[in-house]
Amino acid sequence: MKNDSANKMMRQVLIILAVCSLLIAIQGISNNDLWGFLTWMGLMFIFFFFPVDIDFLNSKIERISDLNKIAVPIDIYSAIGLKMGGLLWLIGFIGQVWFTG
């Protein structure tokens, strides 16, 4: 029962972060900041589609080989959302560093 309430609280925090990222992205596009918009939209996707499993987040990792033993419960829509978010964030970050200057 404790994990259910912790998962629910974690999901609420991630949704709040996703909404804040969306608002900052909208502010960025209104200021003609394409790279900032892409970066914040990527973060919004990452926050929204992040898998919420407290057991996964609390797992012990002592060596890099321990990462192979961790199973992440994720569906195809979350995987696509995370990949899209990572790609948008990376494009926005590289665009800010490379093309703004």
C-alpha positions in Angstrom: 0.0 0.0 0.0 2.9 2.3 0.7 4.3 1.9 -2.8 0.9 2.8 -4.3 0.8 6.1 -2.5 4.4 6.8 -3.3 3.8 6.0 -7.0 0.8 8.3 -7.0 2.8 11.1 -5.4 5.6 10.6 -7.9 3.2 10.7 -10.8 1.7 13.9 -9.5 5.1 15.5 -9.2 6.1 14.5 -12.7 2.8 15.8 -14.1 3.4 19.2 -12.3 6.9 19.3 -13.8 5.5 18.5 -17.2 2.9 21.3 -17.1 5.6 23.8 -15.9 7.8 22.7 -18.8 4.9 23.1 -21.2 4.3 26.6 -19.9 8.0 27.6 -20.2 8.0 26.1 -23.8 5.0 28.2 -24.8 6.8 31.3 -23.3 9.9 30.4 -25.3 8.0 30.1 -28.6 6.3 33.4 -28.0 9.7 35.0 -27.7 10.9 33.4 -31.0 13.2 31.1 -29.1 13.0 27.9 -31.2 15.8 26.1 -29.3 14.4 26.9 -25.9 11.0 25.7 -27.1 12.5 22.4 -28.3 14.5 21.9 -25.1 11.5 22.5 -22.8 9.1 20.4 -25.0 11.6 17.5 -24.8 11.7 17.9 -21.0 7.9 17.9 -20.9 7.8 14.6 -22.8 10.4 13.1 -20.5 8.5 14.2 -17.4 5.2 13.0 -18.8 6.3 9.6 -20.0 8.8 8.7 -17.3 8.0 5.3 -15.8 6.8 5.6 -12.3 7.9 2.6 -10.3 9.4 3.2 -6.8 11.0 -0.2 -6.7 12.8 0.6 -9.9 13.9 4.0 -8.6 15.1 2.6 -5.2 17.1 -0.3 -6.7 20.7 -0.6 -5.6 23.3 -0.1 -8.2 26.9 -0.7 -7.0 28.5 -1.6 -10.3 27.7 -0.9 -13.9 26.9 -4.5 -14.5 24.0 -4.2 -12.1 22.2 -2.1 -14.7 21.7 -5.2 -16.8 19.7 -6.8 -13.9 17.1 -4.1 -13.6 13.8 -4.5 -15.4 11.9 -1.4 -16.2 8.1 -1.8 -16.6 7.4 0.4 -19.7 4.9 0.2 -22.5 5.4 1.1 -26.1 3.7 4.5 -25.8 6.0 5.5 -22.9 9.0 4.3 -24.8 8.1 6.3 -27.9 7.4 9.4 -25.7 10.7 9.1 -23.9 12.6 8.7 -27.2 10.8 11.7 -28.7 11.5 13.8 -25.5 15.1 12.9 -25.5 15.5 13.7 -29.2 13.7 17.0 -28.8 15.8 17.9 -25.8 19.0 17.0 -27.5 18.2 19.0 -30.7 17.2 22.0 -28.6 20.3 21.8 -26.5 22.7 21.4 -29.4 20.9 24.1 -31.3 21.3 26.5 -28.4 25.0 25.7 -28.0 25.9 25.4 -31.7 23.7 27.9 -33.6 23.2 30.7 -31.1 26.1 32.9 -30.6 
